[in-house]
Amino acid sequence: PKPEIGNLALEGEASESNAVYASRPVIYRIEEEPRRTPVYRRAALGTGWQARGPLIIEEAASTTIVLPAWSARVHERGCLVLTREENER
């Protein structure tokens, strides 16, 4: 039998700024200067949250780096979904 998944949606307010707790200088290309990059706490990102890169998402088990020309969002089941922006390839 197929297992029941139930409702795995995350609780929390989905806003871009409620989870930022730091910023770091990051070099994305050797020929560029470091860019101040916001750092988000993964646990504070609620369902529906989304933002365009560059940004960093930190949690205990991993760090996700969202590069410039990419965006991130939290799926209704809690997964991070990264998408490359079409007009910036």
Phi and psi restraints in degrees (value plus and minus 20) as a CYANA .aco file:
   2 LYS   PHI     -94.9   -54.9
   2 LYS   PSI     110.6   150.6
   3 PRO   PHI     -90.1   -50.1
   3 PRO   PSI     128.8   168.8
   4 GLU   PHI    -104.0   -64.0
   4 GLU   PSI     109.9   149.9
   5 ILE   PHI    -107.5   -67.5
   5 ILE   PSI     -56.1   -16.1
   6 GLY   PHI      54.1    94.1
   6 GLY   PSI    -186.5  -146.5
   7 ASN   PHI    -115.0   -75.0
   7 ASN   PSI      87.7   127.7
   8 LEU   PHI    -121.6   -81.6
   8 LEU   PSI      -9.0    31.0
   9 ALA   PHI     -79.5   -39.5
   9 ALA   PSI     125.2   165.2
  10 LEU   PHI    -102.5   -62.5
  10 LEU   PSI     127.8   167.8
  11 GLU   PHI    -108.0   -68.0
  11 GLU   PSI     139.2   179.2
  12 GLY   PHI     105.0   145.0
  12 GLY   PSI     137.7   177.7
  13 GLU   PHI    -102.5   -62.5
  13 GLU   PSI     110.7   150.7
  14 ALA   PHI    -112.0   -72.0
  14 ALA   PSI      72.3   112.3
  15 SER   PHI    -154.1  -114.1
  15 SER   PSI     129.4   169.4
  16 GLU   PHI     -88.7   -48.7
  16 GLU   PSI     -49.8    -9.8
  17 SER   PHI    -116.3   -76.3
  17 SER   PSI     -35.1     4.9
  18 ASN   PHI     -91.0   -51.0
  18 ASN   PSI     -32.6     7.4
  19 ALA   PHI    -131.4   -91.4
  19 ALA   PSI     -25.1    14.9
  20 VAL   PHI     -93.2   -53.2
  20 VAL   PSI     106.7   146.7
  21 TYR   PHI    -146.3  -106.3
  21 TYR   PSI     -26.0    14.0
  22 ALA   PHI    -183.7  -143.7
  22 ALA   PSI     155.7   195.7
  23 SER   PHI    -163.8  -123.8
  23 SER   PSI     133.5   173.5
  24 ARG   PHI    -157.3  -117.3
  24 ARG   PSI     127.9   167.9
  25 PRO   PHI     -98.1   -58.1
  25 PRO   PSI     106.1   146.1
  26 VAL   PHI    -150.2  -110.2
  26 VAL   PSI     116.0   156.0
  27 ILE   PHI    -118.3   -78.3
  27 ILE   PSI      99.4   139.4
  28 TYR   PHI    -116.9   -76.9
  28 TYR   PSI     -46.0    -6.0
  29 ARG   PHI    -159.0  -119.0
  29 ARG   PSI     120.8   160.8
  30 ILE   PHI     -76.6   -36.6
  30 ILE   PSI     -56.3   -16.3
  31 GLU   PHI    -100.7   -60.7
  31 GLU   PSI     -21.7    18.3
  32 GLU   PHI    -126.7   -86.7
  32 GLU   PSI     137.4   177.4
  33 GLU   PHI     -95.8   -55.8
  33 GLU   PSI     138.7   178.7
  34 PRO   PHI     -79.9   -39.9
  34 PRO   PSI     123.8   163.8
  35 ARG   PHI    -130.9   -90.9
  35 ARG   PSI     113.9   153.9
  36 ARG   PHI     -85.3   -45.3
  36 ARG   PSI     102.9   142.9
  37 THR   PHI    -141.6  -101.6
  37 THR   PSI     104.6   144.6
  38 PRO   PHI     -87.5   -47.5
  38 PRO   PSI     124.6   164.6
  39 VAL   PHI    -134.6   -94.6
  39 VAL   PSI     106.1   146.1
  40 TYR   PHI    -128.2   -88.2
  40 TYR   PSI     126.6   166.6
  41 ARG   PHI    -106.3   -66.3
  41 ARG   PSI     101.1   141.1
  42 ARG   PHI     -78.3   -38.3
  42 ARG   PSI     -59.4   -19.4
  43 ALA   PHI     -83.8   -43.8
  43 ALA   PSI     -40.6    -0.6
  44 ALA   PHI    -113.3   -73.3
  44 ALA   PSI     -20.0    20.0
  45 LEU   PHI    -111.3   -71.3
  45 LEU   PSI      89.7   129.7
  46 GLY   PHI    -104.3   -64.3
  46 GLY   PSI     148.7   188.7
  47 THR   PHI     -74.8   -34.8
  47 THR   PSI     113.4   153.4
  48 GLY   PHI      73.5   113.5
  48 GLY   PSI     -31.2     8.8
  49 TRP   PHI     -82.4   -42.4
  49 TRP   PSI     123.4   163.4
  50 GLN   PHI    -175.6  -135.6
  50 GLN   PSI     132.4   172.4
  51 ALA   PHI    -180.6  -140.6
  51 ALA   PSI     135.1   175.1
  52 ARG   PHI    -113.3   -73.3
  52 ARG   PSI     125.6   165.6
  53 GLY   PHI     -95.0   -55.0
  53 GLY   PSI     146.0   186.0
  54 PRO   PHI    -103.9   -63.9
  54 PRO   PSI     124.6   164.6
  55 LEU   PHI    -182.9  -142.9
  55 LEU   PSI     144.0   184.0
  56 ILE   PHI    -144.6  -104.6
  56 ILE   PSI     115.5   155.5
  57 ILE   PHI    -138.1   -98.1
  57 ILE   PSI      99.4   139.4
  58 GLU   PHI    -130.1   -90.1
  58 GLU   PSI     121.3   161.3
  59 GLU   PHI    -165.9  -125.9
  59 GLU   PSI     152.5   192.5
  60 ALA   PHI     -79.1   -39.1
  60 ALA   PSI     -59.5   -19.5
  61 ALA   PHI    -114.0   -74.0
  61 ALA   PSI     -34.8     5.2
  62 SER   PHI    -181.9  -141.9
  62 SER   PSI     147.8   187.8
  63 THR   PHI    -149.2  -109.2
  63 THR   PSI     111.8   151.8
  64 THR   PHI    -131.4   -91.4
  64 THR   PSI     105.7   145.7
  65 ILE   PHI    -125.6   -85.6
  65 ILE   PSI     101.1   141.1
  66 VAL   PHI    -121.7   -81.7
  66 VAL   PSI      91.0   131.0
  67 LEU   PHI     -92.3   -52.3
  67 LEU   PSI     141.9   181.9
  68 PRO   PHI     -75.9   -35.9
  68 PRO   PSI     128.3   168.3
  69 ALA   PHI      54.9    94.9
  69 ALA   PSI      -9.5    30.5
  70 TRP   PHI    -143.6  -103.6
  70 TRP   PSI     139.9   179.9
  71 SER   PHI    -152.1  -112.1
  71 SER   PSI     139.5   179.5
  72 ALA   PHI    -148.1  -108.1
  72 ALA   PSI     128.3   168.3
  73 ARG   PHI    -167.4  -127.4
  73 ARG   PSI     139.3   179.3
  74 VAL   PHI    -120.6   -80.6
  74 VAL   PSI      97.2   137.2
  75 HIS   PHI     -86.4   -46.4
  75 HIS   PSI     139.6   179.6
  76 GLU   PHI     -79.3   -39.3
  76 GLU   PSI     -42.4    -2.4
  77 ARG   PHI    -112.6   -72.6
  77 ARG   PSI     -18.9    21.1
  78 GLY   PHI      78.8   118.8
  78 GLY   PSI     -24.5    15.5
  79 CYS   PHI     -95.9   -55.9
  79 CYS   PSI     128.2   168.2
  80 LEU   PHI    -103.7   -63.7
  80 LEU   PSI     111.9   151.9
  81 VAL   PHI    -139.6   -99.6
  81 VAL   PSI     100.1   140.1
  82 LEU   PHI    -124.2   -84.2
  82 LEU   PSI     117.0   157.0
  83 THR   PHI    -153.8  -113.8
  83 THR   PSI     112.8   152.8
  84 ARG   PHI     -99.3   -59.3
  84 ARG   PSI     113.4   153.4
  85 GLU   PHI     -92.9   -52.9
  85 GLU   PSI     106.8   146.8
  86 GLU   PHI     -79.5   -39.5
  86 GLU   PSI     -64.6   -24.6
  87 ASN   PHI     -97.8   -57.8
  87 ASN   PSI     -18.1    21.9
  88 GLU   PHI    -140.2  -100.2
  88 GLU   PSI       4.3    44.3
